């Protein structure tokens, strides 16, 4: 089996978990046979002293045919 890894960034106003799910869901629209996702980095956007956005940098691996 050969896997390829792509790196994605996604965001959510809810939490990091939601941002990660969005990244995998979006990738699944153009990539088949996704095997795993690794959250490489997490950041937040702060406005007026409040967290307004959660961001993740995700590496998604999938099987190459």
Secondary structure as UniProt FT lines:
FT   STRAND          3..12
FT   HELIX           16..27
FT   TURN            28..30
FT   STRAND          34..47
FT   TURN            48..49
FT   STRAND          50..63
//
